Amino acid sequence: MKRWLSLFFLVLVLHAAAHPWKAQHYVIVDTDCGLDDFRALNLMLASPQIRVLAVVTSPGVVSAELGSVKVKALLRDLHHDGIPVGAWTASDIKAKNCPAALRFEWGSSVQDSDTIANALDVVRKVFRYTREPVQWVALGSLDFTRHAADSLDHFVHRVQEVVWLSSGSMDSLDFNYYLAPEACRAVRNLGIPCHAIAARRMSYPDSLQALLNSVSGNRYKRLAASLQEAAPFATTCFDEESVWHLIQENSYTADTSAGGVFYRNNGTMALYDFYRQLLGWEPAAQNQVLSTFPMQAANYLDDVSTIADQTIRAYGQEEWIAGVIANEMHRHLGVYAITGVKMGIRAKEYFGAGLDELCITSYTGLVPPFSCMNDGLQISTGATLGHGLIWVAGDSLQLPRADFSYMGTTIRMQLKEEYRLKLARRIREYEQFYGLRSDIYWELVRGEALKIWRDWNRYDIFDITVCKTE
């Protein structure tokens, strides 16, 4: 008996320690697209602890239809085109159409041809393809939350908890409550834990805006711009507390003084440090052997050290780390291995997915040099042969092409023809002049790989086509 108990507890320990790099929170975000919602969604997308499975828009600060356009523009700017977005357009709630929220641009990539998906269909798809417990984060009213619970058979079984942002007063001054008070009562009676957060509306320090303006990238510039709008929620933290609650749930305690159960932050929210931690996340937390990953140029061989700082600044630490590991595993610095790394990182970004969450079909074949791309794909996505998440198609065309599948959607990524021809021509020249057995050949290939690593931007070099979506 003791032996079986010991084995049982060992399994529990191993289960708790399994996949330590996976997100702790898998969320569906319901937003009415206020300025604070914009910041909250940015923080969730930046956090390694949170995986945004889908975003649905509800009427409130702006209409659900306009909200859908704004969210899609943000996701495109952040290269998360594959995160599904739906709008709850059947609501009786009339949008307030706050002028500041109407004019604030969530992203630059607005496309008139965008179709507006039904919010229920989007949630239904997430439930079908996601095995993780889902947390529902409502940044506006609870109107759509109630409707989804009434309309979807598995809602109460799939949603682990509802996190809802409120002023905590439950009166006409409580905007998110007052929009649909009956929905608030209905959701609280679903039998699902409902963490109604009484947000504190803390003012943002000027130092945060200076920090955001000092960092390059559209994400940071738009976050800084949101703090400059002339609106009640422009300079205060409200819906952003949803992120704080997800990551620091122990910082909240229940309060019944307002006539209902609300959770209030019982500590001091250091907003500057909170933003700096999330937006400056270092992916070394995914390490399984190293306590820290060497990011200083001095740690690398001379020719690699010369490109390290520039490449990390241009493409981020995640791509750099995957490139280092892939080339060490590949046992030489290879042009197609690096191309596979860039392709895999881009695919993860597209879906907003994490390690071990994509399924890949590769069309490179099993013969070098094209097959070398498979090593880069495996390292950058975690879709390894050992995990059973990558296949090499039997009808491979020996092309730098792969299909990536996630949550019912499959995209095809292929190196653009101009890059493919340039690479093939260069490798063919080296082989013809020096031969595969020549040290000069491998030195030249190494030089080409370093140039690709440094100069090829993963957002420019691939064609992406949606092959299937459900």
C-alpha positions as a printed NumPy array, in Angstrom:
array([[  0.   ,   0.   ,   0.   ],
       [  2.785,   2.423,   0.925],
       [  4.429,   1.658,  -2.395],
       [  1.29 ,   2.607,  -4.336],
       [  0.792,   5.76 ,  -2.274],
       [  4.386,   6.772,  -2.951],
       [  3.886,   6.18 ,  -6.651],
       [  0.631,   8.171,  -6.592],
       [  2.242,  11.194,  -4.977],
       [  5.213,  10.941,  -7.358],
       [  2.803,  11.132, -10.297],
       [  1.165,  14.192,  -8.746],
       [  4.525,  15.891,  -8.327],
       [  5.573,  15.07 , -11.877],
       [  2.239,  16.306, -13.194],
       [  2.585,  19.579, -11.312],
       [  6.084,  20.034, -12.69 ],
       [  5.209,  19.069, -16.274],
       [  5.429,  21.679, -19.038],
       [  6.712,  24.44 , -16.746],
       [  6.988,  26.813, -19.721],
       [  3.248,  26.658, -20.541],
       [  0.988,  29.571, -19.735],
       [ -0.837,  29.489, -16.414],
       [ -3.956,  31.21 , -17.748],
       [ -5.862,  30.52 , -20.972],
       [ -8.341,  33.346, -21.428],
       [-11.203,  34.539, -23.579],
       [-11.386,  38.334, -23.356],
       [-14.735,  40.148, -23.65 ],
       [-14.092,  43.856, -24.237],
       [-16.119,  46.989, -24.932],
       [-12.932,  48.664, -26.195],
       [-12.259,  51.483, -23.787],
       [ -8.751,  52.905, -23.482],
       [ -8.137,  50.841, -20.357],
       [ -9.277,  47.737, -22.285],
       [ -6.645,  48.517, -24.914],
       [ -3.923,  48.545, -22.278],
       [ -5.26 ,  45.441, -20.534],
       [ -5.304,  43.427, -23.768],
       [ -1.78 ,  44.555, -24.633],
       [ -0.547,  43.407, -21.225],
       [ -2.246,  40.02 , -21.569],
       [ -0.728,  39.487, -25.005],
       [  2.709,  40.413, -23.654],
       [  2.564,  38.206, -20.567],
       [  4.163,  34.737, -20.799],
       [  1.745,  33.595, -18.098],
       [ -1.382,  34.399, -20.127],
       [ -2.516,  32.904, -23.429],
       [ -5.276,  34.855, -25.189],
       [ -7.399,  32.26 , -26.974],
       [ -9.92 ,  34.691, -28.47 ],
       [-11.282,  38.204, -28.138],
       [-14.99 ,  39.032, -28.328],
       [-16.33 ,  42.573, -28.442],
       [-19.494,  43.817, -26.724],
       [-21.271,  47.178, -26.885],
       [-20.382,  49.593, -24.114],
       [-17.785,  52.288, -24.581],
       [-18.061,  51.767, -28.378],
       [-20.178,  49.44 , -30.504],
       [-19.314,  45.767, -30.845],
       [-18.819,  46.188, -34.603],
       [-16.334,  49.045, -34.238],
       [-14.672,  47.227, -31.367],
       [-14.079,  44.231, -33.618],
       [-12.313,  46.465, -36.168],
       [-10.131,  48.005, -33.461],
       [ -9.143,  44.655, -31.949],
       [ -8.244,  43.183, -35.342],
       [ -6.094,  46.214, -36.13 ],
       [ -4.22 ,  45.761, -32.839],
       [ -3.678,  42.048, -33.408],
       [ -2.35 ,  42.663, -36.917],
       [  0.087,  45.281, -35.681],
       [  1.342,  42.789, -33.082],
       [  1.505,  40.015, -35.732],
       [ -1.188,  37.953, -33.97 ],
       [ -3.432,  37.757, -37.047],
       [ -4.594,  34.251, -36.155],
       [ -6.186,  35.03 , -32.765],
       [ -9.943,  34.785, -33.478],
       [-12.136,  37.847, -32.94 ],
       [-15.929,  37.914, -32.729],
       [-18.553,  40.587, -32.072],
       [-21.729,  40.359, -29.953],
       [-24.004,  42.426, -32.197],
       [-27.386,  41.148, -30.954],
       [-27.241,  42.956, -27.634],
       [-29.895,  45.506, -26.621],
       [-27.207,  47.693, -25.031],
       [-26.577,  50.939, -26.867],
       [-22.921,  51.934, -27.025],
       [-21.941,  55.128, -25.223],
       [-19.551,  56.019, -28.063],
       [-17.054,  57.864, -25.921],
       [-15.282,  60.398, -28.219],
       [-11.79 ,  59.527, -26.95 ],
       [-12.387,  55.808, -27.461],
       [-13.885,  56.392, -30.912],
       [-10.909,  58.357, -32.2  ],
       [ -8.159,  56.313, -30.577],
       [ -6.584,  53.916, -33.092],
       [ -5.769,  50.485, -31.697],
       [ -3.63 ,  49.678, -34.734],
       [ -2.746,  50.898, -38.202],
       [ -3.713,  47.761, -40.11 ],
       [ -7.459,  48.349, -40.597],
       [ -8.913,  46.447, -43.553],
       [-12.328,  47.317, -44.959],
       [-12.725,  43.769, -46.249],
       [-12.751,  42.298, -42.74 ],
       [-15.771,  40.183, -41.969],
       [-17.296,  40.395, -38.501],
       [-17.505,  36.946, -36.96 ],
       [-20.278,  35.983, -34.567],
       [-19.001,  36.015, -30.996],
       [-20.819,  32.805, -30.107],
       [-19.22 ,  30.966, -33.031],
       [-15.796,  32.135, -31.897],
       [-16.339,  30.914, -28.322],
       [-17.776,  27.636, -29.582],
       [-14.626,  27.067, -31.643],
       [-12.375,  27.766, -28.656],
       [-14.28 ,  25.252, -26.54 ],
       [-14.006,  22.665, -29.316],
       [-10.253,  22.886, -29.748],
       [ -8.902,  23.901, -26.344],
       [ -8.308,  21.319, -23.659],
       [ -7.101,  23.778, -21.04 ],
       [ -9.472,  25.237, -18.414],
       [-10.651,  28.61 , -19.73 ],
       [-10.84 ,  31.838, -17.75 ],
       [-13.387,  34.361, -18.98 ],
       [-12.231,  37.965, -18.581],
       [-15.053,  40.498, -18.984],
       [-13.784,  44.064, -19.318],
       [-17.249,  45.546, -19.939],
       [-20.741,  44.427, -19.007],
       [-21.675,  40.807, -18.31 ],
       [-24.391,  40.844, -20.971],
       [-22.594,  38.585, -23.447],
       [-21.251,  36.374, -20.644],
       [-24.828,  35.611, -19.604],
       [-25.897,  35.036, -23.205],
       [-22.98 ,  32.689, -23.869],
       [-23.753,  30.709, -20.723],
       [-27.406,  30.369, -21.827],
       [-26.546,  29.47 , -25.426],
       [-23.552,  27.138, -25.116],
       [-24.149,  23.75 , -23.494],
       [-20.628,  23.353, -22.131],
       [-20.054,  26.885, -20.871],
       [-20.299,  26.095, -17.157],
       [-18.027,  23.061, -17.597],
       [-15.376,  24.735, -19.749],
       [-15.121,  28.099, -17.986],
       [-13.077,  27.792, -14.84 ],
       [-13.884,  31.275, -13.567],
       [-15.231,  34.631, -14.653],
       [-13.09 ,  37.69 , -13.947],
       [-15.149,  40.869, -14.21 ],
       [-14.079,  44.476, -13.759],
       [-16.336,  46.85 , -11.853],
       [-16.27 ,  49.967,  -9.701],
       [-17.665,  47.889,  -6.856],
       [-20.572,  50.223,  -6.091],
       [-23.372,  48.389,  -7.952],
       [-25.226,  51.604,  -8.833],
       [-25.538,  54.048, -11.726],
       [-21.941,  55.183, -11.175],
       [-20.725,  51.634, -11.808],
       [-20.656,  51.671, -15.641],
       [-20.011,  47.976, -16.284],
       [-22.693,  46.985, -13.761],
       [-25.266,  49.571, -14.825],
       [-25.149,  48.491, -18.488],
       [-26.679,  45.105, -17.591],
       [-27.429,  44.688, -13.855],
       [-29.63 ,  41.627, -14.431],
       [-26.764,  39.928, -16.283],
       [-24.528,  40.503, -13.274],
       [-26.989,  38.681, -11.03 ],
       [-27.433,  35.847, -13.546],
       [-23.695,  35.249, -13.987],
       [-23.132,  35.208, -10.245],
       [-25.716,  32.388, -10.032],
       [-24.118,  30.165, -12.698],
       [-22.163,  28.128, -10.174],
       [-18.871,  29.303, -11.671],
       [-16.503,  31.304,  -9.447],
       [-17.054,  34.958, -10.372],
       [-14.246,  37.224,  -9.284],
       [-15.741,  40.69 ,  -9.502],
       [-12.784,  43.04 ,  -9.202],
       [-13.46 ,  46.409,  -7.585],
       [-10.799,  48.328,  -9.505],
       [ -8.994,  51.072,  -7.616],
       [ -8.502,  53.524, -10.51 ],
       [ -4.935,  54.329,  -9.605],
       [ -3.315,  57.176, -11.537],
       [ -0.446,  56.346, -13.859],
       [  2.876,  57.995, -13.004],
       [  4.542,  60.255, -15.567],
       [  7.568,  57.978, -15.388],
       [  5.587,  55.188, -17.101],
       [  4.813,  57.317, -20.129],
       [  8.488,  58.259, -20.353],
       [  9.418,  54.56 , -20.171],
       [  6.983,  53.617, -22.951],
       [  8.196,  56.426, -25.193],
       [ 11.791,  55.336, -24.703],
       [ 11.194,  51.876, -26.182],
       [ 10.96 ,  51.317, -29.925],
       [  7.933,  49.578, -31.389],
       [  4.283,  50.357, -32.17 ],
       [  3.042,  48.574, -29.04 ],
       [  4.871,  50.968, -26.73 ],
       [  4.094,  54.119, -28.705],
       [  0.367,  53.386, -28.74 ],
       [  0.359,  52.517, -25.05 ],
       [  2.019,  55.859, -24.349],
       [ -0.505,  57.632, -26.594],
       [ -3.426,  56.059, -24.707],
       [ -2.211,  57.781, -21.548],
       [ -2.449,  61.185, -23.222],
       [ -6.103,  61.073, -24.273],
       [ -8.538,  63.482, -22.628],
       [-10.89 ,  60.929, -21.066],
       [-11.767,  59.7  , -17.54 ],
       [ -9.979,  56.361, -17.965],
       [ -7.037,  57.643, -19.992],
       [ -4.637,  58.238, -17.126],
       [ -5.967,  55.77 , -14.571],
       [ -5.684,  52.002, -14.215],
       [ -9.042,  50.205, -14.308],
       [ -9.517,  47.19 , -16.589],
       [ -5.76 ,  46.611, -16.432],
       [ -6.35 ,  45.193, -12.946],
       [ -7.678,  42.053, -14.63 ],
       [ -4.094,  41.232, -15.597],
       [ -2.831,  41.964, -12.112],
       [ -5.527,  39.703, -10.666],
       [ -4.666,  36.828, -13.014],
       [ -0.968,  37.004, -12.189],
       [ -1.198,  38.071,  -8.522],
       [ -4.494,  36.553,  -7.356],
       [ -3.197,  36.302,  -3.79 ],
       [ -3.084,  40.103,  -3.68 ],
       [ -6.912,  40.219,  -3.66 ],
       [ -9.331,  39.615,  -0.801],
       [-13.129,  39.364,  -0.763],
       [-15.137,  42.4  ,   0.37 ],
       [-18.915,  42.286,   1.004],
       [-19.397,  45.85 ,   2.208],
       [-21.009,  46.997,  -1.076],
       [-23.817,  44.444,  -0.923],
       [-22.127,  41.832,  -3.11 ],
       [-18.835,  39.97 ,  -3.104],
       [-16.058,  42.04 ,  -4.702],
       [-12.334,  41.423,  -4.71 ],
       [-10.079,  44.321,  -3.832],
       [ -6.349,  44.619,  -4.092],
       [ -4.942,  44.507,  -0.58 ],
       [ -1.472,  45.756,  -1.463],
       [  0.24 ,  48.425,  -3.478],
       [  0.201,  48.054,  -7.237],
       [  3.527,  49.308,  -8.548],
       [  2.262,  50.204, -12.017],
       [  5.65 ,  51.236, -13.39 ],
       [  7.305,  47.958, -12.323],
       [  4.297,  45.95 , -13.507],
       [  4.522,  47.323, -17.047],
       [  8.291,  47.051, -17.149],
       [  8.173,  43.415, -16.051],
       [  5.535,  42.349, -18.572],
       [  6.672,  44.332, -21.588],
       [ 10.334,  43.51 , -21.016],
       [  9.805,  39.778, -20.423],
       [ 12.873,  37.637, -21.041],
       [ 12.063,  34.188, -22.46 ],
       [ 14.874,  32.571, -20.461],
       [ 12.082,  31.452, -18.111],
       [ 11.504,  28.581, -20.574],
       [ 14.924,  27.053, -19.843],
       [ 15.008,  23.479, -18.607],
       [ 18.732,  23.149, -17.881],
       [ 20.324,  26.593, -17.769],
       [ 19.475,  28.972, -14.945],
       [ 20.016,  31.872, -17.339],
       [ 20.634,  31.932, -21.07 ],
       [ 23.796,  33.772, -22.225],
       [ 22.698,  36.947, -23.998],
       [ 25.967,  38.898, -23.878],
       [ 27.927,  38.967, -27.154],
       [ 31.154,  38.06 , -25.34 ],
       [ 29.763,  34.56 , -24.68 ],
       [ 29.783,  33.652, -28.368],
       [ 32.356,  32.799, -31.014],
       [ 33.859,  35.816, -32.74 ],
       [ 31.759,  35.804, -35.902],
       [ 28.543,  35.207, -33.935],
       [ 29.366,  37.856, -31.333],
       [ 29.597,  40.504, -34.049],
       [ 25.882,  40.065, -34.93 ],
       [ 24.489,  39.23 , -31.467],
       [ 23.486,  42.63 , -30.097],
       [ 22.093,  43.905, -33.395],
       [ 20.101,  40.728, -34.046],
       [ 18.636,  40.543, -30.54 ],
       [ 17.521,  44.178, -30.733],
       [ 15.96 ,  43.66 , -34.163],
       [ 14.114,  40.372, -33.675],
       [ 13.918,  39.723, -29.937],
       [ 15.442,  37.313, -27.489],
       [ 13.117,  34.411, -28.304],
       [ 14.305,  34.167, -31.905],
       [ 17.927,  34.517, -30.822],
       [ 17.688,  31.754, -28.228],
       [ 15.939,  29.405, -30.668],
       [ 18.621,  30.161, -33.268],
       [ 21.437,  29.352, -30.86 ],
       [ 19.879,  26.066, -29.739],
       [ 18.943,  25.024, -33.285],
       [ 22.441,  25.579, -34.616],
       [ 24.056,  23.774, -31.703],
       [ 21.746,  20.818, -32.291],
       [ 22.246,  21.01 , -36.065],
       [ 26.025,  20.866, -35.467],
       [ 26.759,  23.602, -37.973],
       [ 25.429,  27.071, -38.67 ],
       [ 22.975,  26.365, -41.456],
       [ 21.01 ,  28.661, -43.72 ],
       [ 17.878,  26.501, -43.758],
       [ 18.02 ,  25.768, -40.031],
       [ 17.947,  29.525, -39.34 ],
       [ 15.154,  29.971, -41.898],
       [ 13.17 ,  27.284, -40.044],
       [ 13.699,  29.111, -36.739],
       [ 12.346,  32.357, -38.183],
       [  9.394,  30.556, -39.751],
       [  8.503,  28.744, -36.515],
       [  8.672,  31.912, -34.393],
       [  6.489,  33.733, -36.934],
       [  3.9  ,  30.938, -36.88 ],
       [  3.724,  31.01 , -33.077],
       [  3.203,  34.77 , -33.162],
       [  0.505,  34.491, -35.81 ],
       [ -1.628,  32.266, -33.612],
       [ -0.541,  33.732, -30.289],
       [  0.409,  30.159, -29.388],
       [  3.039,  28.796, -27.045],
       [  5.567,  25.973, -27.162],
       [  4.206,  22.509, -27.963],
       [  0.881,  23.93 , -29.18 ],
       [  1.292,  23.841, -32.969],
       [  1.069,  20.843, -35.294],
       [  3.374,  21.073, -38.318],
       [  3.453,  19.398, -41.715],
       [  6.772,  20.104, -43.436],
       [  7.282,  19.939, -47.201],
       [ 11.07 ,  20.129, -47.099],
       [ 11.604,  16.4  , -47.528],
       [ 14.24 ,  14.393, -45.676],
       [ 17.249,  15.222, -47.833],
       [ 19.596,  18.142, -47.057],
       [ 19.813,  21.032, -47.508],
       [ 16.029,  21.711, -47.443],
       [ 15.421,  19.15 , -44.7  ],
       [ 17.695,  21.161, -42.404],
       [ 14.783,  23.543, -41.995],
       [ 13.013,  20.875, -39.941],
       [ 15.532,  21.315, -37.132],
       [ 14.78 ,  25.033, -36.917],
       [ 11.03 ,  24.397, -36.982],
       [ 11.235,  21.922, -34.12 ],
       [ 13.378,  24.07 , -31.842],
       [ 11.426,  27.305, -32.362],
       [  7.97 ,  25.792, -31.818],
       [  8.563,  22.802, -29.552],
       [  6.756,  20.693, -32.19 ],
       [  9.403,  17.988, -32.128],
       [  9.47 ,  14.437, -33.394],
       [  9.6  ,  13.323, -29.778],
       [  6.368,  15.151, -29.035],
       [  4.746,  13.774, -32.186],
       [  3.774,  17.231, -33.436],
       [  5.7  ,  17.435, -36.727],
       [  5.429,  15.344, -39.882],
       [  7.321,  15.44 , -43.167],
       [  4.781,  15.022, -45.962],
       [  5.251,  11.979, -48.185],
       [  4.683,  14.125, -51.267],
       [  7.309,  16.676, -50.181],
       [  8.411,  19.056, -52.906],
       [ 11.696,  19.889, -51.21 ],
       [ 10.595,  23.468, -50.706],
       [ 11.043,  25.759, -47.683],
       [  7.343,  25.395, -46.889],
       [  5.316,  24.16 , -43.935],
       [  1.703,  24.019, -42.75 ],
       [  0.917,  25.028, -39.165],
       [ -2.319,  24.005, -37.464],
       [ -3.783,  25.425, -34.275],
       [ -7.325,  25.452, -32.891],
       [ -9.004,  24.388, -36.136],
       [ -7.068,  26.747, -38.41 ],
       [ -4.229,  25.8  , -40.761],
       [ -1.9  ,  28.289, -42.405],
       [  0.758,  27.633, -45.033],
       [  4.054,  29.499, -44.756],
       [  6.635,  29.501, -47.518],
       [  9.83 ,  31.41 , -48.05 ],
       [  9.117,  34.064, -50.648],
       [ 10.363,  33.186, -54.103],
       [ 12.909,  36.01 , -54.273],
       [ 14.553,  34.806, -51.053],
       [ 14.36 ,  31.154, -52.054],
       [ 16.039,  31.779, -55.416],
       [ 18.721,  33.971, -53.872],
       [ 19.524,  31.319, -51.271],
       [ 19.465,  28.393, -53.712],
       [ 21.691,  30.195, -56.195],
       [ 24.278,  31.068, -53.551],
       [ 24.43 ,  27.532, -52.105],
       [ 24.655,  26.009, -55.591],
       [ 27.579,  28.292, -56.455],
       [ 29.471,  27.308, -53.316],
       [ 28.885,  23.621, -53.974],
       [ 29.987,  23.848, -57.612],
       [ 33.166,  25.786, -56.854],
       [ 34.324,  24.027, -53.703],
       [ 32.322,  20.817, -53.182],
       [ 30.633,  19.572, -50.028],
       [ 33.864,  18.093, -48.65 ],
       [ 35.668,  21.418, -48.672],
       [ 36.154,  23.408, -45.471],
       [ 35.814,  26.548, -47.568],
       [ 32.28 ,  25.498, -48.576],
       [ 31.174,  25.159, -44.95 ],
       [ 32.801,  28.437, -43.953],
       [ 30.957,  30.224, -46.745],
       [ 27.66 ,  28.577, -45.755],
       [ 28.291,  29.679, -42.174],
       [ 28.786,  33.243, -43.382],
       [ 25.507,  33.127, -45.32 ],
       [ 23.687,  31.766, -42.27 ],
       [ 24.995,  34.627, -40.139],
       [ 23.764,  37.142, -42.72 ],
       [ 20.313,  35.535, -42.805],
       [ 20.144,  35.507, -39.019],
       [ 21.075,  39.191, -38.888],
       [ 19.377,  40.636, -41.971],
       [ 16.254,  38.636, -42.747],
       [ 13.205,  39.976, -40.917],
       [ 10.687,  37.214, -40.278],
       [  7.828,  39.619, -41.06 ],
       [  9.118,  40.239, -44.595],
       [ 10.393,  36.919, -45.904],
       [  7.387,  34.575, -45.781],
       [  4.136,  34.266, -47.706],
       [  1.29 ,  33.266, -45.365],
       [ -1.923,  31.727, -46.676],
       [ -4.904,  30.49 , -44.665],
       [ -5.597,  26.962, -45.911],
       [ -8.415,  25.966, -43.572],
       [-10.403,  27.512, -40.779],
       [-13.458,  26.252, -38.903]])
